[in-house]
């Protein structure tokens, strides 16, 4: 009887150890699985030219400076890159106005009222812009920015280089096909727009 009692106690102890061990192993397996899933979800694989490239997902806050600068650059390229074609001008301006508030619409209306776009079309003038740099202050919301760019205005007889400096603020809006970065430019105004040089075309 004594041996039977001892054996039962040993079996009970062994069973408890086995059950506790199983619980520990299951908990560890679940934790490890969730960790691996979270790690895999932070990775994105992009297929480019037949090669799989690994990209990493990151939070909105990490990308604010990059996305903000690209948003400002895209707006200025759409607003100031103009061909002597009324449909091309209208298409670019419509896309640009999705990225900014009424301050950009007022600037467009002023230019249109003063005959600027009509002059481009009648004079066969082509206008392009190169954004040199964009500075964004993300320490205070809405995010203030300043854009430094160079305009090139090509006429049939000459080419003019102009310095363009603008400033404004960026506030967050919902992302869409028309506004992929999810920013809206507000209080946009031009600080400087002056001729740098004019060269003749032969």
C-alpha positions as CSV (number, residue, x, y, z in Angstrom):
1,X,0.0,0.0,0.0
2,X,2.9,2.4,0.8
3,X,4.4,1.8,-2.6
4,X,1.0,2.4,-4.3
5,X,0.6,5.7,-2.4
6,X,4.1,6.8,-3.4
7,X,3.5,5.8,-7.0
8,X,0.2,7.8,-7.1
9,X,1.9,10.9,-5.7
10,X,4.7,10.6,-8.3
11,X,2.2,10.2,-11.1
12,X,0.2,13.2,-9.9
13,X,3.4,15.3,-9.7
14,X,4.5,14.1,-13.1
15,X,1.1,14.9,-14.5
16,X,1.1,18.4,-13.1
17,X,4.6,19.0,-14.4
18,X,3.5,17.8,-17.9
19,X,0.4,20.0,-17.9
20,X,2.2,23.1,-16.8
21,X,5.0,22.4,-19.3
22,X,2.4,22.1,-22.1
23,X,0.8,25.3,-21.1
24,X,4.1,27.1,-21.1
25,X,5.0,25.7,-24.5
26,X,1.6,26.7,-26.0
27,X,1.9,30.2,-24.6
28,X,5.4,30.6,-26.0
29,X,4.2,29.2,-29.4
30,X,1.3,31.6,-29.5
31,X,3.5,34.6,-28.6
32,X,6.1,33.6,-31.2
33,X,3.4,33.2,-33.9
34,X,2.0,36.6,-33.2
35,X,5.5,38.1,-33.3
36,X,6.3,36.5,-36.7
37,X,2.9,37.5,-38.2
38,X,3.5,41.2,-37.1
39,X,7.0,41.1,-38.5
40,X,5.8,39.7,-41.8
41,X,3.0,42.3,-42.1
42,X,5.6,45.0,-41.8
43,X,7.3,43.7,-45.0
44,X,6.1,44.3,-48.5
45,X,7.6,42.6,-51.5
46,X,7.6,44.6,-54.8
47,X,8.2,42.9,-58.1
48,X,10.3,45.1,-60.4
49,X,11.9,44.0,-63.6
50,X,11.4,40.3,-62.6
51,X,13.1,40.8,-59.2
52,X,11.4,40.7,-55.8
53,X,12.4,43.8,-53.8
54,X,11.7,44.0,-50.1
55,X,10.0,47.2,-48.8
56,X,9.1,48.1,-45.2
57,X,5.8,49.5,-44.1
58,X,6.0,52.4,-41.7
59,X,3.7,54.7,-39.8
60,X,2.3,57.9,-41.2
61,X,4.4,60.0,-38.8
62,X,7.7,58.5,-40.1
63,X,6.9,59.5,-43.7
64,X,5.5,63.0,-43.1
65,X,8.6,65.0,-44.3
66,X,9.1,62.9,-47.4
67,X,5.4,62.8,-48.4
68,X,4.9,66.5,-47.6
69,X,7.8,67.5,-49.8
70,X,6.6,65.3,-52.6
71,X,3.1,66.7,-52.3
72,X,4.4,70.3,-52.6
73,X,6.6,69.4,-55.5
74,X,3.7,67.7,-57.3
75,X,1.5,70.7,-56.9
76,X,4.0,73.2,-58.2
77,X,4.8,71.0,-61.2
78,X,1.1,70.7,-62.1
79,X,0.3,74.3,-61.5
80,X,3.4,75.8,-63.3
81,X,4.2,73.3,-66.1
82,X,2.1,74.7,-68.9
83,X,1.9,74.1,-72.7
84,X,0.2,76.4,-75.2
85,X,-2.9,74.2,-75.3
86,X,-6.1,75.1,-73.4
87,X,-7.0,71.5,-72.8
88,X,-3.6,70.6,-71.4
89,X,-3.6,73.7,-69.2
90,X,-7.1,72.9,-67.9
91,X,-6.1,69.3,-67.2
92,X,-3.0,70.3,-65.2
93,X,-4.8,73.0,-63.2
94,X,-7.7,70.7,-62.2
95,X,-5.2,68.1,-60.9
96,X,-3.3,70.8,-59.0
97,X,-6.4,72.3,-57.4
98,X,-7.2,68.9,-55.8
99,X,-3.9,69.3,-53.8
100,X,-4.6,72.8,-52.5
101,X,-7.4,75.0,-51.0
102,X,-9.1,78.2,-52.2
103,X,-5.8,80.1,-52.0
104,X,-4.6,78.3,-55.1
105,X,-7.9,78.7,-56.9
106,X,-7.7,82.5,-56.3
107,X,-4.2,82.6,-57.8
108,X,-5.5,80.7,-60.8
109,X,-8.5,83.0,-61.2
110,X,-6.3,86.1,-61.0
111,X,-3.9,84.7,-63.7
112,X,-6.9,83.7,-65.9
113,X,-8.5,87.1,-65.5
114,X,-5.3,88.9,-66.4
115,X,-5.1,86.9,-69.6
116,X,-2.0,84.9,-68.6
117,X,-3.1,81.6,-70.0
118,X,-4.6,83.2,-73.1
119,X,-1.2,84.8,-73.7
120,X,0.6,81.5,-73.4
121,X,-1.7,79.9,-76.0
122,X,-1.6,82.8,-78.5
123,X,2.1,83.3,-78.1
124,X,3.0,79.6,-78.3
125,X,4.8,79.9,-75.0
126,X,5.9,76.8,-73.1
127,X,6.5,77.0,-69.3
128,X,8.2,74.4,-67.2
129,X,9.4,74.4,-63.6
130,X,12.2,72.7,-61.7
131,X,11.7,72.4,-57.9
132,X,15.1,73.0,-56.4
133,X,14.2,72.3,-52.7
134,X,11.3,72.2,-50.3
135,X,11.6,72.9,-46.6
136,X,8.9,71.6,-44.2
137,X,8.6,72.3,-40.5
138,X,6.8,69.3,-38.9
139,X,7.3,70.6,-35.4
140,X,4.0,72.5,-35.5
141,X,0.7,71.6,-37.2
142,X,-0.4,72.6,-39.8
143,X,3.1,72.0,-41.3
144,X,4.6,75.2,-42.7
145,X,6.6,74.8,-45.9
146,X,8.6,76.9,-48.3
147,X,9.3,75.9,-51.9
148,X,12.3,77.1,-54.0
149,X,12.0,76.6,-57.7
150,X,13.2,77.8,-61.1
151,X,10.8,78.5,-63.9
152,X,11.8,78.3,-67.6
153,X,9.6,80.2,-70.0
154,X,10.3,79.4,-73.6
155,X,9.0,81.8,-76.3
156,X,9.6,81.5,-80.0
157,X,12.4,84.1,-79.9
158,X,13.8,83.8,-76.3
159,X,14.0,81.7,-73.1
160,X,13.6,83.3,-69.7
161,X,14.7,81.8,-66.4
162,X,12.7,83.0,-63.3
163,X,13.2,82.5,-59.6
164,X,10.1,81.3,-57.8
165,X,9.7,81.1,-54.0
166,X,6.3,80.2,-52.4
167,X,5.1,79.3,-49.0
168,X,2.1,77.9,-47.3
169,X,0.9,75.2,-44.8
170,X,-0.1,71.6,-45.1
171,X,-3.0,70.0,-43.3
172,X,-4.0,66.3,-43.2
173,X,-7.0,65.1,-45.3
174,X,-8.1,61.7,-46.5
175,X,-6.1,60.0,-49.2
176,X,-7.7,59.5,-52.6
177,X,-6.7,58.9,-56.2
178,X,-6.7,62.7,-56.7
179,X,-4.7,63.3,-53.6
180,X,-2.5,60.2,-52.8
181,X,-0.4,61.9,-50.1
182,X,-3.4,63.0,-48.0
183,X,-2.3,66.6,-47.6
184,X,-4.0,69.9,-48.6
185,X,-2.0,73.1,-49.2
186,X,-3.6,76.1,-47.6
187,X,-2.7,79.8,-47.3
188,X,-0.5,79.4,-50.4
189,X,1.2,82.6,-51.6
190,X,4.1,83.6,-53.8
191,X,7.0,85.4,-52.0
192,X,9.2,86.0,-55.0
193,X,8.9,85.6,-58.8
194,X,11.6,87.5,-60.6
195,X,13.6,87.2,-63.8
196,X,17.0,85.8,-63.6
197,X,18.2,85.9,-67.2
198,X,16.8,85.9,-70.7
199,X,18.6,84.3,-73.6
200,X,17.8,84.6,-77.4
201,X,16.9,81.6,-79.4
202,X,18.4,81.3,-82.9
